[in-house]
Structure formats: structure tokens, C-alpha cells
Amino acid sequence: MHIGIHCFEYPPCNHGGIGSFTKDLAEGLVRAGHKVTVFGLYYSHVLDINDEIIEEINGVKVYRYPFNSKFKNKRLNLFISRLKLFNVIKDINKKDEFDIIETPENQGWLPVGLPNKIPMITRLHGGVTYFGVELNRKSSRIEKYLEKYQLLNTNHIVSVSDYTAKKTLDIFNIKKDYSVIYNSVQLPKNLDCNKIETQKNLIVFTGSVLPKKGVESLVRAMNIICEEIPEVKLIIAGKNIFIKDGKKYEEYLMDLVNEKFKDNISFAGSLNRENELFPLICSANLCCYPSYTEAFAIAPLEAMALEKPVVYSILSSGKEALIHGESGLLADPRKPDDVAENILMVLRDENLAKKLAKNGKERIEKLFNYDKWLNDNVKLFNKFKK
């Protein structure tokens, strides 16, 4: 098949979970013998470009275009950019016809469908409207409209979790069949986590540093944890561009920390996934992801696959990722003391830490196996292809 994938943060660039997901999928499809073309429009904070960039990365053809921001009217920019994306797909398809195209629902990038009746799969990673409802915040009416009409016009919906599918369809009052293919993790073959020494009392958070990820709750929890274990350290690694109350989010977060514990927390910024991020996870005593909402986060799965005990969120799809007390712990991000209590349980009890790490890895191998995940996606594409 020739499979097209729409992605607005394909690595290497400033990316989050969707970028990592798309890279794992695209390169896996290429290794399985399929042709993959990835295309997307990039906001300047993701990748600052003025003209198109066309490149090949590990067998994947990648087309990058700047997001249109020429007009003062934001709505006009939204529509012009979507028209541009439609034409990009049309031009690529003329040279080499797509069998199928996948796109996230995020902001409804392809609300009117695709040119030449190319079949479209929409994957629910959690759209603007979904996260708006989950976080009880106002979201753009125009983006809600675009997302809804993309879901109505798509050939099929596949979601990264059952929770996200049900919630999204309920929000838009859409009755439509859907599939669930949980996210998976592919670890570098040359990475041996056993060769990297675990640093006692090191907590690691990986992912976009945003309020919805519960980073503030984790930082507040550190005030409690450090009182109990003064030598504990927290490293926060990930894309960090959010501004809150006129401050960089990092500065805002550090203002929440007791003065005597400020040296216990550090920000590593965005790291190369294979060469920097995974080794950092391997060095952790535990990894913590107290998100307020997720679709189905990859970061906790990566930590579990690397046999690290994980404290995750009890909210949204957390219960689909792990079983509390068996393959990880689930904490309430609305309560920093609960986050702290769950972390302290792991730090104080080495046997519990080993049990959670072992069972977490086994759960990944059984339910979120990369080869099975890739095969499930190929079956889905074959079912709906042209």
C-alpha cells in the first residue's frame, strides 16, 4: 500500500506524543514493505520554516510546510491552511496515488474529506474539543465545527482508547462505529536498560510540560515528598513552551516549590528520544505522569516497557493503561498529596517497586506489543483502502 499520514510534528522537530506515535507507525509500515508519505503544516513553535521541506527519513517521505499566518483574521488562516493541505495531498496523489490516508482529529484538518475519493481514517488522539470538555475550559467554536465535520466525513474512526472514543462521539452527538487500537512502544534494539545504573530516589517525568499533564500537581507533591526524603530528585523532560500568568511555565512551577527544595527539581527540555530520553528513563527510580486528561499516553508505556515502576493518573484512560497495585499505581492529579503518597509508597518499598516494574513490562509485552500493534494497523488500512 501507499499510505499517507498527516502529522504536524513529525520528528525531528519540537514534538509530543503524536509525533512519536507517527514515527513509530510510519517506520514500522516501511519495514513491513509499504510506502509511507507523511505531510503536515507546521506552526513556528514546532518547526520554524518559511518554505516547504521535502526529505526522506528512514525510508519515510516527509513533506513539511509552514502554517499560514499571513492574515490578521485567525479564522481565515485556519481555512487557508486547510485548503493548502488539501491541495498538497492532491498534488502528491497525482504523482503517486494514495491507497489510504490517516489523520488525527486534532482541530479538524480535513473536514470536507479528501480529493479523488481517497479513503480517510481519522485517529482519535484527543482533539481540541475533547480536551476542552475534559478540562472544563472553553474551546474554539470553529475548531469544534471543523472536528465534527471531519468525523462525519471520515470513512472510519479508530481511537487510541475506548474512553476517548466514547467521550468524543458523545461530545459531538455522533453515532458511528469505531475501532480501538491502543498505542504501543518500540524500544531501540541497541538499548540495554540493565547497563544503566538506577539512581536511587530519582523521579522522572517525560512529555510536553503543560498544565493538562499534571506537572503542577507533581511539583506541588515534591514539597511533601522532599520533607520525607530530602535527597529525592525530580527531572522534568519534554517540550516546554507554555506561558502562564505572563511567565515561562518553568518559572511559574518553580515559584510553587519551597525555597529549600528548589535544587531538587530540574528541567531537561526536549530530548532526543532514543539517545537521551530512554537512557534518562532507565536511570529513574520511578516515573510519574499525573495527567488531568489523556487520550492514551505513550510516555507511561515507554517507562513500563523499560521496566520502571509508574505512577500514572486515575483520570480518563488511565485505567486502560495499567491496573492499580499490580502493574503500576494510579494517583489523583487533583490532589498533590495523593500523588505524593503514591510516589512515596514506591520509594519506600523496594519490593513493591520491583513488582510494579516487572508486571508493568509484562503488561506492555502482552497487551501493547509493537508487532501486534503494527499488524492491527495494517489490517485496518487493508480493510478500508481504495
N, C-alpha and C positions, 0 to 999 in steps of 0.2 A: 504493500500500500504506500501511497504518498500521503502522509499525514501532516496537516498544518496545525500548529498550536499558537494561539495568541497569548503572548506574555509580555507584560510591560516592565519586567525587571529581571530579564534573563541574565544570569552570571556570565562573565564577571562585571558587576556593577553594584551599586548600593541596593541590595535586595533583601527580601524577607522570605517567609515560608513558601509563597507561590513560586518565587524564583528557584528555590532549591528543589521544590516538587517538580517543576517543569524540566529542570536539568536532568534529574534522575529519570524521568519518564522519556524524554527525548533521546538521551544517550542509550537507554535500555532498548528502545524501539529500533535504533540504528544497529545496535549489536545483534538484534533479532532479525535483521535483514530488511527492515523497512526504510523508506526515505522520509526524513523529517525536515520540515521547514518551520522555523519559529519566527514570528514577526510581531512587532509592537511599537507603540508610540511611547516615548519616554519623557516624563517630567524632568526638569533640570536638576532637581534634588536627587533623582535616581541616577541619571546619567546626563551630563551637560554636553549636548551635541547640537550643532547648527544644521548639519546636513545628514543625509542617510548614510548609514554604515552597513555594508554587506560583508559578512565574514563566515568562515566555516570553523566550527569548534567541535573537535572530536567527532567529526562526521555529520554534525548538525548544521544546516544552512541557517544563518541568523540574519534577519533584516531588522535594523533599528532606525527609527525615525523620531525626530523631535516632536513633542506635543505642540499643537498650535496654540500660541498665546498672543497672537498679533492684535486681537481686538479687545477693547475695554469691556465689552459685554461678555461675561463668562459663559452664558448660555450659547452664544454664537460660537465661541471657541469649542465648546463641547460638541456641537453639531458639525462644525467644520472638521474637527479631528476625526469624528466617526465616519464622515464622508471620505476623508483621506484614507482611513483604514480600509474601508470598503473597496476603494479603488486600488489600494496596494494589493489586496487579495485578488482582485480581478486581474491585475497585471501579471502577478505570479502565476495564476491559474492558466493564463493564455500560453505561457511558456511551458508549463508542466502541470497538468491538471491534478487537482487535489481529489483524493478519494473521500476524504472526510476532514473536517476542521473542528478542533476543540477550542473553547474559550471559557474563561471564568465569567461568572455573572456580575462580577465587581463593576458597578456603575453602568452596566448595560451597554457594552461597547458595540454590540451588533444587534440592535433592537429590531431591525427590519429584515433580519435573515441575511443570507449570503448570495452572491451573484451566481448565475448559472446553475441554480438549484443544487449547490454543493451541500451535502448533509452536514448539520451542525449539532455537536454535542456541547451542552453547557454544563460545566462542572461547578458545583457549589462549594466554594472555599469560604463563603461568608461575605456577602455583599455589603454595600454601604447601608442599605435599609435594614438588613438583618442585624448588623452591629448597632445601628441606631436604636432599634427596638430593644435589643439585649441590654444596652447601656442606658436606656431611658433618656436618650438625647435626641434632639431634633435633627432630622436628616433632610437632605435636599429633595424637594418635590419632583424636580425634573429628573434627578437620578433615579428616584423611585419609579417614575414613569418609564424611563429607559430600561431599567432592570426588569420590570414587569413584562414589557413587550418583548424583551429578549426571551424570557422564559416561555411566553405564549408562542413565539415563533420558532423555537428550537425543536429539532427532531427528537431529542431525548435529553433528559436531565439525569446526571449522575452526581451523587453527593459524597463528600469525604466522611460524613457521619449521618446516622439516621436522625439524630436530634436536629442537625442543621437543615436537612431536607424537610422534615415536618414543620419546623418553625418557619422556614422561608415560604413554603407553599401556603401555610396558614396566614402569614402576613399579607400576601398578595391575593388571598382567597382564590387560589388556583387549584383545581383538582386535576392532577396529572400523574401518571405513573413515573416512578424514578428508580434508579439503581443506587446501591451503596457500595463503593469500593474504598475501603479505609486506606489512608496514607500508609506508606511503608518507608523503610530506610535502607539505603545502600551504603555500606561502610567501605572505605578504601581497602583493597586487598593487602596492601603493604603496611597497614596499621596494626600493630600489636599492642593493645592496651596494657597487657601484663608487663611490658617492658618500661612503662611509665609509672613512676612512683606516685602512689596516692598521698596527697598532702593532708595530714590529719586536720580536721576542723575547717576544711576549705569548702565553702558553698559556692556553687557556680550557677548563674542564670545566663541562658543564651536565647537570643531572639531580639526582635525590634523593641527598643526601650520606649514603651508607650504606656499611658495610663491603663488602657484596657488589658495590658499584660500583667497587671497587678504588681508592678515594680515598686510602687509607693508602699503597698502593703508589706512587701518583702523588706524594704528599707526600714520601715517602722518596726517590723519584727526584730530587726537586728539590734535595736535598743534593748529589747528584752533578752535576746539570746546572749549578747555580749556581757550582760550583768551576770549570767550564769557561767559562761565560758569566755573569759576576756580575750583569749588568744584566737577566737574564731575569725575567719576572714570571708568576705564576700567579693567575688569578681563578677561584674555585670558586663557581658559581652554581646554586642549587637549594634545595629543601625540606631543612631542616636541623634535625631534632628528635631525632635519635638520641642516646642516652646510653650511654657506655662507661666502665666502671670508676668509676662514680659521677660522671663529668664529662660536660659537654656535649661532643659529638663534635668540635666545632671546637677546643675546648681540648685534648682528647686528641691531636688531629692536630698542633696547633702545638707540643706538647711533643716531637714527633719531629723537629722542624726545628732545625738548627744555629743557634745564637743569632745568628750574623752574617747569616743568610739569612731571618730571620723577617719582615722588611719586604717580602720578595719575594713573599709569599703573602697573599692577601686573600679574604674570604668575602663574596659579594654577596647571599646569601639568595635567597628565592624572587622571581623577576622576572616581570613581565608578558611573555608570550611574544612578542607582535607588536611592542610598543613599546620593550621593554627587552632581552629575551633575544636576539632575532635581530640587533639592532644590535651587541650585545656580541660575538656570534659573528663578525659582519662585520669587527670591529676586530682579531680574533685573527690571529696569525701561523700558529698551528695549533691544533687542538682534540684533546684526548686523553680517551679513555674506556677505561681498563684494567680492565674488569669481570671479576669472577670467574665470573659467570654472567648470562645474559640469556635472554629468550625471543627477541625481535628488537627491539633498542632503537631508539627513534625519534631520540634525541639525535645519534648519529653520522650518521644520514641527513640530519638538518637541516643539520649542518655541511657535509656533502658537497654538498647542494643549493645551499648558499650559496658554493660553490667555495672551500672551505677544506681544506687537507691534514689528514687524520685519522689519528691513531694509535689503533687500536682493540684489542680483545682477541682473542687466538688461541683462547680457550676457547669452549665452547658454540657458538652460531650465528654467531660472528664471521666464519667463512669463507664464510657465505652472504651476508653484507653487502658484503664487498669482497674484491678479490684483492690479496694482499700484493705490494708493489713496483710495482703498476700503478695501482690506484685508492685506495690507502691503505697503511698499514703495520699489521701485527698483532704485538702485543707480549704477552709472558707476564706477567700481573699478579702471579704468584707470585715473580717476580724483578724487584725495583725497578731493578736495573742494566740489565735488558733494556728496561724501559720508558724509562729514561734514554737508553740508546743509540739507540733508535728516534726519540725526540724530537730528540736532538742531530743525527741524520742529516738531519732536515728543516731544523732551524735553521741548519745549516752549509752546506746545499746549496740555493741558491735555485732552480736548475733542477729539482731533484727535487721541491721544494715546489710549483712551478708545474705540473709533470707530474701529480702526485698530485691536486692540486686540480681540474685540467681533466678528468682521467679519472674522478675521483670524481663530478663533476657530470654527466658524460655517462652514467655508470652509473645514477645516480638517474633521469635522464630516460628511459633505455631500459627499465630493469627495475622501477623503483619509482615510475613515473609516476602522479600523483594521479588523473587522469581514468580511466586504465585500472583503477587500484585501486578506484575508486568503482564503475565499471561491473561489475567482477568481483564486488563485494559485492552489487550489485543483482541480478545473475544468480543468485547463491547464495540470496538471500532469495526470489526468484521460484520457484526450484526446490522450496523446502520450505514455502512459505507455505500458509495454510489454504485 
